[in-house]
Amino acid sequence: MFASEFNKNIKRVLISYKKDAEDAFKYANYVCEFIKTKGIDAAVKPSMNITAADTENVGLVVVCGGDGTLLITFGKIFPLEVPIIGINFGKLGFLVEVSESLRDEALKKIFDGSLEFHPRMALDINVIRSGRSISKFVSLNEATIAREKSIHARIIDLSVHVNDVWLNDFRADGLIIATPVGSTAYSLSAGGPIVQPDVEAFILTPICPHTLTNRPVIINPCELKIKIAPQERNIFISADGRDGIKLCDNDEIIIKKHPSKVYLSASLSLNYWDILRSKLNW
């Protein structure tokens, strides 16, 4: 999908940046002034401070920072279906694919309609307690169910069903449910597979499983139901590393593919395989 398909919707642009990163802040303000020369309203906000009011009438989001800045921004604006341009001021840059050297060119391509955006899948996460929804999350990378970090490591028992069909009872330090976009993040660190990001799938990666035959599983998007075993304590669920909530025994987590898409800008000079080789030093 190209910028030309979004241009008619751009009435206002939101520019987010990594807090306390001076270079990202300066460039965010440069972007703001550039956008205003096109007769379009624009505003600059640190990613952590974005509110619902900041997203009103927004047709484009520009993120100046690293992957973490983009994930924070995503959590603040989603399910707003607008293109997100990620300009890399961080270290890794799997999600923010526009390099600093090509950032000015990317801005120009917005308005000639040639900047390309990739639609990506997100997770819709619902925590059920005693038959009632108590919390909902969205995630671009992953949902993680694990014990509180300050608590001494102890195995967790989690029962997993796929479309109401029992899959397995995982005994592990935790469980990561990742999207293909998130397959190169925490899931990869825990031994999960790399999945091409335009594939639609759920990746289940147990963290340090007690039984070595409990391996990562890739499944079609579905209704995934995860139940916390009785007597479990100090377990949390978080989305994309953001603050989550504490779970109780017998809580259920329902995870589905979110109906809205996330539109991320493509690199101007590299394809996915180039980026993968570069970031993983292959």
Rosetta blueprint (number, residue, H / E / L):
1 M L
2 F E
3 A H
4 S H
5 E H
6 F L
7 N H
8 K H
9 N H
10 I L
11 K L
12 R E
13 V E
14 L E
15 I E
16 S E
17 Y E
18 K L
19 K L
20 D L
21 A L
22 E H
23 D H
24 A H
25 F H
26 K H
27 Y H
28 A H
29 N H
30 Y H
31 V H
32 C H
33 E H
34 F H
35 I H
36 K H
37 T L
38 K L
39 G L
40 I L
41 D E
42 A E
43 A E
44 V E
45 K E
46 P E
47 S H
48 M H
49 N H
50 I L
51 T L
52 A H
53 A H
54 D H
55 T H
56 E L
57 N L
58 V E
59 G E
60 L E
61 V E
62 V E
63 V E
64 C E
65 G E
66 G L
67 D H
68 G H
69 T H
70 L H
71 L H
72 I H
73 T H
74 F H
75 G H
76 K H
77 I H
78 F L
79 P L
80 L L
81 E L
82 V L
83 P E
84 I E
85 I E
86 G E
87 I E
88 N E
89 F L
90 G L
91 K L
92 L L
93 G L
94 F L
95 L L
96 V L
97 E L
98 V E
99 S L
100 E H
101 S H
102 L H
103 R H
104 D H
105 E H
106 A H
107 L H
108 K H
109 K H
110 I H
111 F H
112 D H
113 G L
114 S L
115 L L
116 E E
117 F E
118 H E
119 P E
120 R E
121 M L
122 A L
123 L E
124 D E
125 I E
126 N E
127 V E
128 I E
129 R E
130 S L
131 G L
132 R E
133 S E
134 I E
135 S E
136 K E
137 F E
138 V E
139 S E
140 L L
141 N L
142 E E
143 A E
144 T E
145 I E
146 A E
147 R E
148 E L
149 K L
150 S L
151 I L
152 H L
153 A L
154 R L
155 I L
156 I E
157 D E
158 L E
159 S E
160 V E
161 H E
162 V E
163 N L
164 D L
165 V E
166 W E
167 L E
168 N E
169 D E
170 F E
171 R E
172 A E
173 D L
174 G E
175 L E
176 I E
177 I E
178 A E
179 T L
180 P L
181 V H
182 G H
183 S H
184 T H
185 A L
186 Y H
187 S H
188 L H
189 S H
190 A L
191 G L
192 G L
193 P L
194 I L
195 V L
196 Q L
197 P L
198 D L
199 V L
200 E L
201 A L
202 F E
203 I E
204 L E
205 T E
206 P E
207 I E
208 C L
209 P L
210 H L
211 T L
212 L L
213 T L
214 N L
215 R L
216 P L
217 V E
218 I E
219 I E
220 N L
221 P L
222 C L
223 E L
224 L E
225 K E
226 I E
227 K E
228 I E
229 A L
230 P L
231 Q L
232 E L
233 R L
234 N L
235 I E
236 F E
237 I E
238 S E
239 A E
240 D L
241 G L
242 R L
243 D L
244 G L
245 I E
246 K E
247 L E
248 C L
249 D L
250 N L
251 D L
252 E E
253 I E
254 I E
255 I E
256 K E
257 K E
258 H L
259 P L
260 S L
261 K L
262 V E
263 Y E
264 L E
265 S E
266 A L
267 S L
268 L L
269 S L
270 L L
271 N L
272 Y H
273 W H
274 D H
275 I H
276 L H
277 R H
278 S H
279 K H
280 L L
281 N L
282 W L
